């Protein structure tokens, strides 16, 4: 269980860092992706995009296996 929490945390961190580039592709604007402004900064929590891309990676890994 702890491993999955760590994987999701790392994925959220990576997606947050890559979000400006990924927004051009439409990732980060799905229903379930949260964006809020706090102290003049915009914070994004791309939960739905993380789940979608994780599912795609799992399907790709199973297909290649």
Secondary structure, DSSP 8 states (H G I E B T S, - for coil): -HHHHHHHHHHHHHHHHHHHHHHTTTTT-STTEEEEEETTEEEEEEHHHHHHHHHHHHHHHHHH-
